[in-house]
Amino acid sequence: MDTKELIFLACYSLFLA
């Protein structure tokens, strides 16, 4: 997995949470 994808998923999860 790419680093950018991990950061994107982390921000997305925080936004949804």
TIDREN-521289 format. One record per atom (N, C-alpha, C, O, CB): residue in one letter; x, y, z; residue number from 1. Coordinates in nm, 4 decimals. Glycine has a CB too. Example, Ala and Ser with C-alpha at 12.3 -4.5 7.8 and 13.67 -1.06 7.14 Angstrom:
residues 2
KOLRO   resn       east      north         up   resi
KOLRO      A     1.3190    -0.5690     0.7800      1
KOLRO      A     1.2300    -0.4500     0.7800      1
KOLRO      A     1.3200    -0.3300     0.7800      1
KOLRO      A     1.4236    -0.3319     0.8465      1
KOLRO      A     1.1308    -0.4473     0.9046      1
KOLRO      S     1.2850    -0.2250     0.7080      2
KOLRO      S     1.3670    -0.1060     0.7140      2
KOLRO      S     1.2900     0.0030     0.7870      2
KOLRO      S     1.3409     0.1138     0.8039      2
KOLRO      S     1.4084    -0.0598     0.5725      2
This chain:
residues 17
KOLRO   resn       east      north         up   resi
KOLRO      M     0.0846    -0.1203     0.0000      1
KOLRO      M     0.0000     0.0000     0.0000      1
KOLRO      M     0.0884     0.1257     0.0000      1
KOLRO      M     0.1941     0.1305     0.0628      1
KOLRO      M    -0.0958     0.0004     0.1239      1
KOLRO      D     0.0409     0.2254    -0.0721      2
KOLRO      D     0.1195     0.3478    -0.0802      2
KOLRO      D     0.1021     0.4324     0.0456      2
KOLRO      D     0.0005     0.4232     0.1145      2
KOLRO      D     0.0797     0.4284    -0.2039      2
KOLRO      T     0.2016     0.5138     0.0741      3
KOLRO      T     0.1960     0.5975     0.1938      3
KOLRO      T     0.0835     0.6998     0.1823      3
KOLRO      T     0.0137     0.7289     0.2795      3
KOLRO      T     0.3305     0.6685     0.2167      3
KOLRO      K     0.0673     0.7543     0.0608      4
KOLRO      K    -0.0383     0.8535     0.0399      4
KOLRO      K    -0.1757     0.7934     0.0657      4
KOLRO      K    -0.2646     0.8595     0.1193      4
KOLRO      K    -0.0315     0.9096    -0.1024      4
KOLRO      E    -0.1920     0.6679     0.0270      5
KOLRO      E    -0.3204     0.6007     0.0498      5
KOLRO      E    -0.3479     0.5847     0.1986      5
KOLRO      E    -0.4607     0.6042     0.2441      5
KOLRO      E    -0.3223     0.4635    -0.0189      5
KOLRO      L    -0.2443     0.5493     0.2742      6
KOLRO      L    -0.2619     0.5318     0.4188      6
KOLRO      L    -0.3007     0.6637     0.4848      6
KOLRO      L    -0.3897     0.6675     0.5698      6
KOLRO      L    -0.1330     0.4767     0.4827      6
KOLRO      I    -0.2339     0.7711     0.4454      7
KOLRO      I    -0.2659     0.9024     0.5018      7
KOLRO      I    -0.4075     0.9430     0.4637      7
KOLRO      I    -0.4819     0.9977     0.5452      7
KOLRO      I    -0.1649     1.0087     0.4537      7
KOLRO      F    -0.4440     0.9154     0.3378      8
KOLRO      F    -0.5782     0.9502     0.2917      8
KOLRO      F    -0.6835     0.8731     0.3697      8
KOLRO      F    -0.7841     0.9302     0.4119      8
KOLRO      F    -0.5927     0.9225     0.1417      8
KOLRO      L    -0.6610     0.7435     0.3891      9
KOLRO      L    -0.7557     0.6614     0.4645      9
KOLRO      L    -0.7634     0.7063     0.6096      9
KOLRO      L    -0.8716     0.7067     0.6685      9
KOLRO      L    -0.7161     0.5138     0.4573      9
KOLRO      A    -0.6521     0.7435     0.6671     10
KOLRO      A    -0.6507     0.7887     0.8068     10
KOLRO      A    -0.7325     0.9171     0.8217     10
KOLRO      A    -0.8144     0.9287     0.9128     10
KOLRO      A    -0.5051     0.8116     0.8555     10
KOLRO      C    -0.7100     1.0134     0.7317     11
KOLRO      C    -0.7845     1.1399     0.7378     11
KOLRO      C    -0.9318     1.1142     0.7120     11
KOLRO      C    -1.0175     1.1744     0.7766     11
KOLRO      C    -0.7289     1.2422     0.6356     11
KOLRO      Y    -0.9625     1.0249     0.6176     12
KOLRO      Y    -1.1015     0.9955     0.5850     12
KOLRO      Y    -1.1724     0.9320     0.7040     12
KOLRO      Y    -1.2871     0.9652     0.7340     12
KOLRO      Y    -1.1097     0.9033     0.4628     12
KOLRO      S    -1.1035     0.8408     0.7713     13
KOLRO      S    -1.1624     0.7744     0.8876     13
KOLRO      S    -1.1872     0.8750     1.0004     13
KOLRO      S    -1.2907     0.8701     1.0670     13
KOLRO      S    -1.0706     0.6604     0.9369     13
KOLRO      L    -1.0916     0.9663     1.0213     14
KOLRO      L    -1.1089     1.0674     1.1253     14
KOLRO      L    -1.2246     1.1604     1.0911     14
KOLRO      L    -1.2978     1.2053     1.1793     14
KOLRO      L    -0.9796     1.1480     1.1442     14
KOLRO      F    -1.2403     1.1894     0.9603     15
KOLRO      F    -1.3475     1.2775     0.9165     15
KOLRO      F    -1.4838     1.2123     0.9391     15
KOLRO      F    -1.5804     1.2788     0.9762     15
KOLRO      F    -1.3296     1.3140     0.7687     15
KOLRO      L    -1.4899     1.0807     0.9159     16
KOLRO      L    -1.6161     1.0088     0.9337     16
KOLRO      L    -1.6473     0.9846     1.0816     16
KOLRO      L    -1.7634     0.9837     1.1223     16
KOLRO      L    -1.6113     0.8754     0.8591     16
KOLRO      A    -1.5430     0.9652     1.1600     17
KOLRO      A    -1.5633     0.9318     1.3011     17
KOLRO      A    -1.6214     1.0499     1.3812     17
KOLRO      A    -1.6442     1.0376     1.5016     17
KOLRO      A    -1.4306     0.8872     1.3633     17
